Each structure stands twice: as structure tokens, then as C-alpha cells.
Amino acid sequence: MDIYLENNLKVNRLEAVSVRQFIEKKLPAAENLMRLNAAALSDFKEKNKVVNLEEEAKSAVAVMAQLESQIDDAKSDLVKATAKSEAFQKELQMNPQQALTASNLSQSSAVQEALKEYQQVERQLTLEKNRYQESSPIITRLETKKASLKALLDQQIQQIVGPVPQQYDESLQIGEVKPKLIEEFIKVDVERQGLADRVSILSNALVGYKQRVQSLPTLEKQQRQLSRKLEEAEFAYAELQKNFRKFGSLKIRKWVMLGLSNKLAFLKSQ
């Protein structure tokens, strides 16, 4: 009988140590799996900018409604600004770029002085042609002076607006353009362009929100799957830790002394 009890104690001791060693080997892998699942969930949230999908869905609806209202207002203002711009363009017989160029040139004293001299020579040449033939030295001298002043005028213009276009209208009376009218034209066209940009920006933002809202169900599903995997890994790791503690050195001694019928009760009590 003593031999039987001794053997039984040995078996129980080996069994307890074996279980503890088995659990100890499983713990690193379980912990690693838990960390991997936690990292996967964290990466998913960071990559997809996920904070609270349910709240995001609610707020997105309100934001989209606000964007649609702002787009409607901007489009209405754009129609009005476009009509004003077209009216100025018709009255001034120039497009916005030409108006800006004319405004810049009209404010340049160097350009205005060169234009004034050029126009004086041009008028004088017209008068002299009524009195002299084309071969006259007077006409030749005035033509040369006109060409020189034209080159100077082009040079002054180039310093203000860049290369002089080949189709530059020499008859454009820069100094006689209505400054205030051009100023209003430029102001209205800047407003028109700003409204056009605003409509484009708001429309792109609305498209972005709609695409995000459409992706939310898929993101919610993926998040649930990743969260479930993490919960399962955390539970498995916690169970292993709990069982590992059950087979601590002191409790192994208690396990050894238990009979088979009491081992289940021991496990449940821990």
C-alpha cells in the first residue's frame, strides 16, 4: 500500500510539473499573438483614421448637409459674379487679363511717359505726311524716331507685364482707360474666381465625405473582426496565465496530494 501511495505521489508530481511546463511553453506564443492582434487593430485605426465609426457616421451626415448648403450658396453667388464680370468685359471690350494689364500699365509713370512721347510723334508724323512725300528726310527722321519710341514703349511694357504679345494693340489708349471701371472689373473677376475655387473645394470635400460614408460599413466589419481576434487572444493568454499560477510551487504540492476525484474541484476553485 505504501508503494502504491508513493508511486501515486510521484505520478501526481510529474503530472503537475508537466502541466506547468506545457503552459509555460505556450505563454510566449499566446502573448505574441495577443500583441500582434493589438498591433493589427491599432494599425487599422491609424491607416483608416478610425476613432469612433458610429459617431463619425452621425457627424458626417450633418457635415454633408452643411457642405451642400454652402455649395448652393457659392454657386448662386458665382452666377451673379459671372454676370457682372461679363457686363464689364462687354463695356470695356477686354477680358480680365487685358484689364489687369491695362491697370498695371496705366499706373506706370515710365510707360505713360513713353506712350505720351510715342503718340506725339505719331500725330506729328500723320500731319507731316500731308505736307511731305514719303522720301522726305523729315518723314524718314520721324519714322525713325517713332520706331525708337515704339521700342522704348515695348521695353517699358515688358518690364511691367513681361514679353509684349505679338498681337499687342498699339491703339490701346492706356492713359485714357477708365481706371475706376477697370478696378471694379478686376475686383469682380477676382471675386468670381474665388467663388469658382470655393465651389470646387467644397464639391471635392463633399465627394470625399460621401466616399468615406460609403466605406464605413466595411470599416466597421473589419474593426469588429480585428477586435474579436484581439479579445480571443487576450482571453486565451489570460487563461494560460491563470492556469500557470494554479501550478505554482506551493500548489503543486497540494496537487500531488489530491486524488483524481478532487483535481477537478481544485481547478475550479482556483
Number of C-alpha atoms within 10 A of each C-alpha: 6 7 8 9 11 11 12 16 18 13 13 21 18 14 15 22 17 13 15 21 13 13 19 15 11 15 18 12 12 19 18 13 19 21 15 15 21 19 14 17 20 15 13 16 15 11 9 12 10 16 10 10 16 11 9 14 16 11 11 16 14 10 14 19 12 12 18 14 12 16 20 12 13 21 17 12 16 21 14 13 20 18 14 17 23 18 13 22 18 11 10 17 12 15 17 21 11 15 22 18 15 21 20 15 21 19 14 14 11 17 23 19 14 19 23 16 15 21 18 12 18 19 10 14 21 13 11 16 13 9 11 13 12 13 8 12 11 15 19 14 12 17 16 12 17 20 15 13 20 19 14 17 21 21 16 22 22 15 13 17 14 11 11 15 10 6 6 9 8 11 7 10 14 19 18 8 15 13 16 10 14 21 14 14 23 21 14 21 22 15 17 22 14 14 22 18 14 17 20 15 13 17 16 12 15 20 13 13 18 14 11 16 19 12 12 17 14 11 18 15 11 14 19 13 13 19 17 13 19 21 15 15 21 19 14 17 21 15 14 20 17 13 17 18 14 19 22 14 13 9 15 19 15 16 22 20 16 17 12 11 8 11 15 11 11 14 12 7 8 11
